[in-house]
């Protein structure tokens, strides 16, 4: 095993996906993104299953709501998520994406599904 140590710079240290800021009286957190971060996820217009498309969005919203971020950081991160949605052709909505159960209710019910079988 090989271990590395992160050194604090400017009263900040990155740990996993969080940056911890040390102030005179307390600690503040913000979401850390690597320098290689891009806002590319599976585009909404691609031919992937809807669950795959919304997985990244669910992750971003879960991370946003899991950490106790200051109000300014929370709003900034929420704006980043909206930019990611917009850049990947998602319909931008002010709240988190609908749950899987709700999405299934919103989808039209197919009258008859065809079943296919393959023979070798």
C-alpha positions as CSV (number, residue, x, y, z in Angstrom):
1,X,0.0,0.0,0.0
2,X,1.1,3.5,-0.7
3,X,-0.1,6.4,1.4
4,X,0.1,10.1,0.5
5,X,-0.5,13.2,2.7
6,X,-2.4,16.3,1.7
7,X,-0.9,19.5,3.0
8,X,-3.1,22.4,4.1
9,X,-2.7,25.6,2.0
10,X,-4.4,28.9,2.6
11,X,-6.3,27.4,5.6
12,X,-7.9,24.9,3.2
13,X,-7.6,21.1,2.8
14,X,-9.3,18.8,0.3
15,X,-10.6,15.5,1.6
16,X,-12.5,13.2,-0.8
17,X,-15.1,15.5,-2.4
18,X,-15.1,18.2,0.2
19,X,-12.9,21.2,0.9
20,X,-12.6,22.1,4.5
21,X,-11.9,25.8,5.2
22,X,-10.5,26.7,8.6
23,X,-11.5,30.2,10.0
24,X,-10.6,31.8,13.3
25,X,-13.7,30.5,15.0
26,X,-15.0,27.4,13.1
27,X,-14.8,25.2,10.0
28,X,-16.7,25.7,6.8
29,X,-17.2,23.1,4.0
30,X,-17.6,23.4,0.2
31,X,-17.8,20.8,-2.6
32,X,-14.4,20.0,-4.1
33,X,-14.0,19.4,-7.8
34,X,-10.7,18.2,-9.3
35,X,-9.0,20.5,-11.8
36,X,-10.0,18.0,-14.5
37,X,-13.7,18.4,-13.7
38,X,-16.0,18.8,-16.7
39,X,-19.7,19.3,-16.7
40,X,-20.3,16.4,-19.1
41,X,-22.8,13.7,-18.2
42,X,-25.0,11.5,-20.4
43,X,-26.9,14.0,-22.5
44,X,-30.7,14.0,-22.2
45,X,-31.1,13.5,-25.9
46,X,-29.0,10.3,-26.0
47,X,-30.5,6.9,-26.4
48,X,-29.7,5.7,-22.9
49,X,-32.2,4.4,-20.3
50,X,-33.7,7.3,-18.3
51,X,-32.4,5.8,-15.1
52,X,-28.8,6.2,-16.4
53,X,-29.4,9.8,-17.4
54,X,-30.8,10.8,-14.0
55,X,-28.2,8.8,-12.0
56,X,-25.6,11.6,-12.2
57,X,-28.2,14.3,-11.3
58,X,-29.4,12.3,-8.3
59,X,-25.8,12.0,-7.2
60,X,-25.2,15.7,-7.5
61,X,-28.4,16.6,-5.6
62,X,-27.7,13.9,-2.9
63,X,-24.2,15.3,-2.3
64,X,-25.6,18.9,-2.2
65,X,-28.2,17.9,0.4
66,X,-25.9,15.6,2.5
67,X,-23.3,18.2,3.4
68,X,-24.0,21.1,5.7
69,X,-22.9,23.8,3.4
70,X,-23.2,27.5,4.1
71,X,-26.0,29.3,2.3
72,X,-23.8,30.9,-0.3
73,X,-22.0,27.7,-1.1
74,X,-25.3,25.8,-1.3
75,X,-26.7,28.3,-3.8
76,X,-23.4,28.3,-5.8
77,X,-23.4,24.5,-6.0
78,X,-27.0,24.4,-7.0
79,X,-26.3,26.9,-9.8
80,X,-23.5,24.6,-11.0
81,X,-25.9,21.7,-11.1
82,X,-28.4,23.8,-13.1
83,X,-25.5,24.7,-15.5
84,X,-24.7,21.0,-15.9
85,X,-28.4,20.3,-16.7
86,X,-28.5,23.0,-19.2
87,X,-25.2,22.1,-20.9
88,X,-26.4,18.5,-21.3
89,X,-29.9,19.4,-22.8
90,X,-31.8,18.4,-19.7
91,X,-35.1,20.2,-19.0
92,X,-34.1,22.6,-16.2
93,X,-36.4,22.6,-13.3
94,X,-35.9,24.4,-10.0
95,X,-36.2,21.3,-7.9
96,X,-34.5,17.9,-7.9
97,X,-35.4,15.4,-10.6
98,X,-38.5,13.3,-9.9
99,X,-38.1,10.0,-8.2
100,X,-38.1,6.8,-10.2
101,X,-41.6,5.9,-9.0
102,X,-43.0,9.3,-10.0
103,X,-41.2,9.1,-13.4
104,X,-42.8,5.7,-14.0
105,X,-46.3,7.2,-13.2
106,X,-45.6,10.1,-15.6
107,X,-44.6,7.9,-18.5
108,X,-47.4,6.7,-20.8
109,X,-48.4,3.1,-20.2
110,X,-47.7,0.9,-23.2
111,X,-50.8,-1.0,-24.4
112,X,-49.0,-4.2,-25.2
113,X,-45.3,-5.0,-24.8
114,X,-43.8,-7.4,-27.4
115,X,-41.7,-10.2,-26.0
116,X,-38.8,-11.4,-28.0
117,X,-36.8,-14.6,-27.7
118,X,-33.5,-15.5,-29.3
119,X,-32.6,-19.1,-30.3
120,X,-29.0,-20.2,-30.7
